[in-house]
């Protein structure tokens, strides 16, 4: 599904108007769509001075015509936009209009008595922090037991970044006009949208389908299209040779989970390079793998590693490396500084990059990184709270700066690549357990080994990983779901795509 940014939506609306769909008609349809979601007889509409307020005036007129007691609160004075002024004039006299600046007591009383509050204060052009009367009345609305409905985007949320201001409107229902925007599908703004309903306001579907969008939500169709095709005469070499440089003594489980994820995602041959002390544990759990056993006290261990690297079609490094990190990262990174085959960096490999700035950029191979918020914070030199407040910009800026496909894990995982961003719709809170990311690293590495472009492998890996998690949550409940359940659920996930 396409996700439109502010500029992309403005361009789409302009194309719509050029084909005969006036902005006035779009406003009328937007107001009608809002009115369909309203419940209750006493409705208060918080209206700004722009066209988002105009949507509210249309909604108030329609609700009044069907017998609702409507009150419009002008939180920024009278409307300034031409279309909004026209809609304001068309409201019947049965709609009460109060200016919050000059009629504060009456405005607060009306708002407190509302059964439904409709937020039409700001549209997709909002940026920065809420202040003044908009902040005051949106904050009050958030404390009320009334149904809360937002027009297009909850006021206080930024369309493109999904960042939110203090006192952002907490909607129960958000009516997204024409299509979803990044704020509807990425946190933290997504948490303020409630249930998002997409309403068409007159722009022809052919224009929406043909308009460019840099953001999207993958679905089953995307997954089917990008899964590697299988030839009945294939052999294991045709499905790629994945090398895991993962696991260490005391952290063998991370390697095992990455390995199971890789095998269940179709890797033709799985090779694991591992500390000799951890080898017996991993070998017993992953009999399908071939091993390069590394004795770091032996003088030839780097030669053995390089021979193994030469044989692979993709490599994953980092999951559970532990104390072996500083030994293994330098030779692997040096190798991929001169390669065109892909490298995925996870966990301890990311922490190594954070400790040695510039290391990641020296790797010339196509790269995918899969940080959780803590690892992303270390890479950016900031806090976890800051990363979570700016998930979309954090992933996109890191991807642009380093030339690396960046998978910022978490709710609505962000996959940022060259000129495009995916917001993953699958997954659930039951996956927020240590080990889930190791499975994802192995899955994505297997797709890289099979020849997928890094961005597509990252998007498909995240989608299937979350889909397996959703199947597991339905079977075991989210609380009881384990990371080790995920590889075993992948056959069902792949089968569901065939259906």
N, C-alpha and C positions, 0 to 999 in steps of 0.2 A: 504494500500500500504506500502510495506517495505521501510524503509529509512536506508541506509547503512552508517556507520561511516567509517573513514579512515582505521582502522584496518580490519573491516569487508569487505571493498571493496578490500583491498590488499589480504585477504584470498580468496575472491571470484575469483580474477584474477589468483591467484596461482592455485586454483582448475581448472579454465578454461585452463590454460597452461598444466596442467597434463592430461587433456583429449584431447590434441592435438590442442588447439587454442593458437597459439604463441602470445607473447606480440607484436611482429612485426605486426602480422595480426590485433590485436586490435588497434594499432597505425594507421595503414592504414585506417581502418574503421572509427576511430575517426576523422581523417583528412577529409575523404569524408563527414561525417555527418556535420562537420563544414562548408565545402564548399557549402552544400545545402542551408544554411541559409544566405549566403553572397549575397548582392545586390550591384550593381555599378561596374564600369569598373576599377576604381583606388582603390586598396585595399592595406592597410598597415597591416602587422602582427607583433605584439610585441611579441618577442620570448625570453624565458628564456633559461638557459643552461641545463635544465632537460628534461624529457620526455614530459612535457606539451609543451615545445618548439618544440619537435619532431612532435607532432600533428599539430603544425603550419606549419612546413616545408612540411609535406604531403599535407596540405590544400593549401599551396602556389603552389606546383607542379600541383595539380589538377586544380586550378584556372587559372594558366598560360596556361595549355593545352587547356582550353576553351576560351582563348583570353583575360583574364584580365591582366591589368598592375599591377603586384604585387611587393611590396617592403617589405623585411623582415628587421626589426630592431632588432639587437642583443643587448638586454638590459643588458646582463650579460656576454658578450663576446661569443666566439665560444662554441658550445654545448659540454658538458662534458659526458653526458650519452651515452652509446654505441649505443643504438637504435636511439637516437636523431641524433648522428653523421652520422649514415647510411642514415637517412632520409634527412639530410642536404646535403649530397653529391649527392643525387638523384635529387635535384632541378635543373631544366633546367637553362641555362645561361640567359634566358629572365627574370628571377626573380632577381631584384636588391637586393643586400645585403649590409646593412650599419651597422657599429658598432657604437652605440650611444656614447661610450666613446671617440672615436677618430674622429668621423664624426658628431659632434653635429649639426652644422648648416644644413648640408644636411639632417640629420635625422629629424630635426624639420620641415624643408620645406616639406619633403615628407609626414610627418604626417598631417600637416595642409592642404595638398592638397587632402587627402584621402576622398573618398566617403563612405568607410566602413573600420572600424578598428576592427581587430580580436585580442583579448587578449589571448595569450598563454604564459604568463610570468611565472605564478606559478600554480601548480595543487592543489590537495587536501592535500598536505603536508605542505602548508604554515602555519606559526605560527608567531605571534608577530606583528611588525610594518614594513611597507614599508620604504625603504631607498634608497638613491642613484639614479641611472638612472631609475630603475623600477618605483620608486615613481614619479620621474620627468615626465616621458613620459605617465604614466597612468593618472596623473593629467592633463596633456595637452590634452590627448584624451578625457577626461571628459568635456572639454570646447568646443569641436568641434561639428558642426551640422551633422557629419557623423553617419551612422548606426553603432552601437557598438555591437559586438558579442563576448561572452566569451566562452572559451573552458573549459568545465566541471564546474568550479567555478570561479567567478570573482576574479581576483588577488587582494589580500588584505583582503579577507574574509577567516575565518577559517572554515574548513569543519565541525568539530564536535561541536564547540561552537556557530557558527553563529555570532561570534564577528567580527568586521571590523576595519581595520586600516584607518588612514587618507589617502586620495587619492585612496581608493579602487575603482577599475574600475566599472563604472556604466553602466551595459549592458542593451541593449534593448532586446536582446535574449541571453539566456544561454543554451548551448547544454550540458546536463548532460549525461555522458557516462554510459551506462548500467542501472543505477538507480539513483534516487534522493538521495542526502545527506542532513544532517541536515541544512546546510547553504542554501539550496534551499527552505526550508519550514518554517524556523524560522527567526524572526527578531532579529537584524537589517539586517543581510545579505540578507534576502529575498528581501528587498527593492532595492538591487543592482543587482538582477538577471534579472529584467524585466520579460519577458515571458520565462519560463523554458520548454525546449523541451527535452524529454528523447530519446536518440539514442542508439540502440543496436549495439555493436561493435564486436559481434561474440561469446560471452559467451552463452552457451545453456540455454534456459529458465528453463529447469529442474534444473540446478544448482542454478540459481537465486532463484527459488521457494523453494529449499531445504536448502539454506544457512541461518544461523541464523542472525537476525537483532534485535538490542535492541530498535530501534526507528521505529515508523510507523505513517501513517496518517489513521485515521479511515474513513470508508465509509459506505454506506448503508448496505452492506453485514455484516459488523461488528455489526452494530446496530441491524439488524434482528437477528443475532446469539445470541446476549447477552440480548435481551429483554426477560423478564420473560414470560414463556409459560402460557397460560390461560386454566384452566379446565372449561368446561361448567357448572360444578356443584360447582364452587367456591363460597365462601361467602366473605364478606368484610375482615374477619380476614386473609384470604389466601393472600391478597394483602398488608399486613403489616399495622402496626399502627405507624404513624409518629407523633412525638411530636415536635412542634416548640416552642422554648423558645426565642421569638422574639417580637419586638415591644415595644413601651413605649409611654407615653403621649407626644405628639408632633412629634412622629415618627411612627405612626400607619401604615402609607402607606407601609413601608418596610415589615411589617408582612403580610399585605394583599397581596402584590405581591408574597412573598414567598409561602403563602398559595395557591394562585391561580395556581402557577407553580407546586406545589406538587399535587394538586387535578387533574390537567390536565395530570400529568405524572403517574396516576394510583394508588396512595396511597389508600388503602382500607378504612382506618379511619384516619382522621386528628384531632389531639388534639393540642390545643394551650394553653400554660401557659403564662398569661399576667397580667401586672399591672392593677389593678381594674379601674384606671382612663382611660385607653385606651380600656378597654373591650367593651363599647357600640359602639365605632367606628368600631372596627374589627368585632364584632358579626354581625353588620348590613351588612357588605360587604362580609362576608364568612359564610353564613347560614349552609353550609355543615359541619362545624367544631364543635367539642366538646371543651368546655373551662374549664380550671382551673383558677379561678380568684384569683389573689394574692394581698392580702392587707398586705403590708410590715410592717404595724404597729401592725398586729395581731401576737400573739406569736406562732401560729401553721402554719404559711405560709410555712416553710421549710418542715414540715411533709406532707402537701398537695402536694408540689412539688415532694417529693420523691415517694409518692403513684402514681402520674402520670408518673414519670420516670419508675417505675416498670412495668407499663402496656405497654410501647412503645416497638417497635422492632428496632427503630432508632430515633435519635434526631438531630435536627439542632438548634444551638444556635448562637445568635449574631446579626442578621439582625435588625437594628433599636432599639437596647437595650437602647441606650442613657444613662441616669442617673441611670438606673437600672443595668448597667453592673457590677459594683463592688458588688452588692448584689447577683446577680444570678449566676455569673461565679463560685465563690468558691464552693457552694454546688453542682452544676452540675458537675464540674470537679472532685470533690471528689467522687461523685457517680460513674463516669465513670473510676475512677482509679481502680475499682474493677469489671469491667464489660467486657463482650466479644461482646456485641452488639455495633454497630457503632455510632460514633458521628461526625457530621460535624460542623466545626467552621468557622464562617464568620464574617466580619465587626467588630463590637465592641468586640466580643470575641477574635478576633485576636489582636486587640489593647490592650486588657487586657493581653494577653500572652506576647506581646512586653514589657509591663510595668513590668511584673513579670517573668523574665527569669527562665527557667527550668520548668515552670508550664505545658507546653504542653507535655514534656517528661514524666511527672508523671502520665499522663492519660494512662492506660493500654489498654483501648478499641481501636479497629481499628478506625483510624482517617482519616478524609479528611479535608484539609484546602483550602479555596477558596479566596486567597488574590488578590486584585488589586495591581498594582506596588507600590502605596504609602504604603499599608499595608505590602507588602513584604519588602520594604525598612526599615520600623520600626522593623519588625521581625529580619532582618539581621543587623540592626544598621548601615545602609548605606544610600545612596541617591537614589531618584527615577531615576535620570540619570544613575547611576551605574547599577541599576537593569535592566533598559531598554537596556543598552549596553551589558549586560550579561544575557539575559533572560533564556537561556537554562541552563548555569551553576548555576545560582541563584536558579532555581526551583529544579534542580537535587541535588545540594549540601544540600539544606534545607531538601529535602525528605530523603536523606541518613543520615543526622545528627540526625533528629528527629524521623525517622521511620514512617513518615506521608505521605500519598498520597497528593501531592501538586499541586493545580490547579492555576497556575499563569495566571490570566485573562489578556485579551488584544488581539490585533491582533495576530492570530495564537496562541491561548491559549496553554500553555505548561502544560501537565499533567504528572508529574513525580511520578513514583511508584517504588517499589522494583525491581531493575534490568531492568526496561523498561520505555520508555518515548513515549508519544503520542503527536503529533503536530496537533491541530485541524484545519481542512481546511474550516470549515463553519463560517459564521458570517460576519459582515460588520461594517463600521464606524458609521452607524446609531444607533448601539447598545451602543455607547459610551455615555450613559446618566445614571444619577443616578437612580437606581432601577433595571437595567438589572441584576446586580449581585444577587439581592434578589430573582429574579425569578429563576436564576440558582441554588441558594442554595436550594430552595424548590424542584426543579426538581430532583436534585441529592439526596436530602434526601429521596424523595419518592422512588427512585430506590434502595437506601440502605435499606429502610424499607421492600421492596419486596424481599430482600435476595441477591441482587447482591454483589459480592465482591467489596470492596471500589474502587480499581483501575478501574474496568469495569464500575461501577456506575458513577465515575467521568468522564471517557472518553465518555460514552454514554450521560450523562447529558450535557456536553459541546457541543457534536456534534448536539444533538437535539435542544439545545438552539440556537446555531448558525444557524441551518437549519430553525427554526421558524423565526429568524431575517432576513434571506435571502428571505423567502417568504414574510415577511412584507415589506422589502425594495422594492421588485418588485411591491407590491400592493400600498404602500403609498409613496415611495421614501425613501432613507435612512434618509434624513433630517427630514422628518415628522414622522418617526417611533417612537413609544413610548414604554417604557418598559411594560406598561399595555396592549399593543397590543400582547405581546409575548404569554401569556397563551392561548389566544383565537386562536392563529395560530398553536398551538401544534396539534390539531386534523388533520389539513392538513399535518403537518410534519410527523405524524405517518402514515397517509394514503399513503404518498409518498413512505414510506419504503415498504409498501405492494405491491406497483406497481413494 
